[in-house]
Amino acid sequence: MSDQATKLTMNTVLAFDYGTQKIGCAVGNMPLKTSSPLMIIKARDGVPNWDQITEIVNEWKPDGMVIGLPDNMDGSESLLSKKAQKFSRQLKERYRVPCFLMDERLTSFEARDHLHAADEVRGRPGKAAKKGRNNSPVDAIAAQLILQSWYQAEDQLPV
C-alpha cells in the first residue's frame, strides 16, 4: 500500500515533537483533520519514557504516528534530526504502526506565538513567556502543528 493510501485509511494519529529532554505529543483525527495537544513526555539524555509512550499508545490506539523532523534551516540534516529518525524507527518497531516524518522547522516558534496570542486574548500578555520552558506546553502544541502540517502535505517521508 502506498503512503498516501495508508494515510487515507487512518483514523487516529499521534504526533511527536522529539527533543532530548522533552517530547511533545498530540493526537488527531485524520478523517476530520482535527488535532489537540496531549502532553509533554519526559526524556533523559535523549531516551524517551517508553512506559509513558506505551500508556498513550494503549489509550489512543493510533493507526499511525507522525514524528517531526528538525532539519536545519538550509534543509541539511541536523544532529537532532538523526535522533528523531531513530525515535521514529523505534516507535515503528515497538508499536507496529506506520510512522511518517514531517518537516518541523519553526514549529516551536509558531507554538510560542500561539501561546502568546492566547494569553493576550485572555488578558494575560506575556504569561506563557514568563512560565519558563519547563512548565510550558510549547512542545505539545508544536506536535499539534506538526500533525496539522502533515494533514495538508502531499509528500510525507515514510520511515
C-alpha positions in Angstrom: 0.0 0.0 0.0 1.4 3.4 -0.9 2.0 6.0 1.8 -0.9 8.1 0.5 -3.3 5.1 0.6 -2.1 4.3 4.1 -2.7 7.9 5.2 -6.3 7.7 3.8 -7.2 4.6 5.8 -6.1 6.1 9.2 -8.4 7.4 11.8 -6.4 8.2 15.0 -2.9 9.6 14.6 -0.4 10.5 17.3 2.3 13.2 16.6 5.5 13.8 18.4 7.9 16.8 18.6 11.1 15.0 19.6 13.6 16.5 22.0 16.4 15.1 24.1 14.7 16.3 27.3 11.0 16.7 26.4 8.8 15.2 23.7 5.6 17.0 22.8 2.7 14.7 22.0 -0.6 15.5 20.2 -3.5 13.4 19.0 -5.5 13.8 15.8 -8.5 12.5 13.9 -7.5 12.0 10.3 -11.0 12.0 8.7 -11.9 15.2 10.4 -8.4 16.7 10.2 -8.5 17.8 13.8 -5.8 17.7 16.4 -5.2 18.5 20.0 -2.0 18.8 22.1 -1.9 16.0 24.6 1.1 16.2 26.9 4.8 16.5 27.4 6.7 13.2 27.7 9.9 13.4 29.7 13.2 12.1 28.1 16.5 11.6 29.8 19.6 12.2 27.6 17.5 11.6 24.5 15.9 8.4 25.9 12.1 8.7 25.9 10.0 7.5 28.8 8.8 4.4 27.0 6.3 3.4 29.7 4.6 6.8 29.3 4.5 6.4 25.5 3.1 2.9 25.8 0.3 4.2 28.0 -0.5 6.8 25.4 -0.5 4.3 22.6 -2.7 1.9 24.6 -5.2 4.6 25.4 -5.4 6.1 21.9 -4.7 3.0 19.7 -3.3 5.1 16.8 -3.4 3.9 13.2 -0.2 5.9 12.5 2.3 8.3 14.0 3.9 11.4 12.7 7.3 12.5 14.0 8.7 16.0 13.5 12.0 16.1 11.6 14.0 19.0 12.8 16.3 19.6 9.9 18.5 22.7 9.7 17.0 25.8 8.1 19.0 25.2 4.9 17.4 21.7 4.7 20.5 19.8 5.8 20.2 17.1 8.4 20.9 18.2 12.0 22.1 16.0 14.8 18.7 16.2 16.4 17.0 15.1 13.2 19.1 11.9 13.2 17.9 11.3 16.8 14.3 12.0 15.7 14.7 9.5 12.9 15.9 6.9 15.4 13.0 7.6 17.7 10.7 7.2 14.7 12.2 3.8 13.8 11.8 2.7 17.5 8.2 3.7 17.5 7.5 1.7 14.4 9.3 -1.4 15.7 7.7 -1.2 19.2 4.1 -0.4 18.2 3.8 -1.8 14.6 2.1 1.2 13.1 3.1 3.2 10.1 5.3 6.2 11.1 5.9 9.3 9.0 8.5 12.0 9.3 7.3 15.6 8.8 9.4 18.7 8.4 9.0 20.6 11.7 11.3 23.6 11.2 10.0 26.6 13.1 7.0 24.8 14.8 8.3 25.5 18.3 8.5 29.2 17.4 5.0 29.1 15.9 3.7 27.2 19.1 5.2 30.0 21.3 3.4 32.6 19.1 0.1 30.6 19.6 0.6 30.7 23.4 1.4 34.4 23.4 -1.7 35.2 21.3 -3.9 33.0 23.6 -2.5 34.9 26.6 -3.3 38.2 25.1 -6.9 37.2 24.3 -7.2 36.1 28.0 -5.8 39.5 29.1 -2.6 38.0 30.4 0.0 39.2 27.9 3.4 37.5 28.2 2.3 35.0 30.8 3.4 32.0 28.7 6.8 33.5 28.2 7.1 34.1 32.0 6.2 30.5 32.8 9.5 29.3 31.5 10.3 26.4 29.2 9.8 23.5 31.7 6.2 24.4 32.6 5.0 25.4 29.1 3.0 23.2 26.7 5.0 24.5 23.8 6.2 21.1 22.7 2.7 19.6 22.8 1.4 22.5 20.7 4.4 22.0 18.3 3.4 18.4 17.9 -0.1 19.5 17.1 1.2 21.9 14.5 3.4 19.1 13.0 0.2 17.0 12.7 -1.7 19.8 11.1 1.1 20.3 8.5 1.1 16.6 7.8 -2.6 16.6 7.1 -2.0 19.2 4.4 1.2 17.7 3.0 1.2 15.5 -0.1 4.7 14.2 0.4 5.5 12.7 3.7 8.7 10.9 4.4 8.0 7.3 5.4 10.2 5.6 8.0 
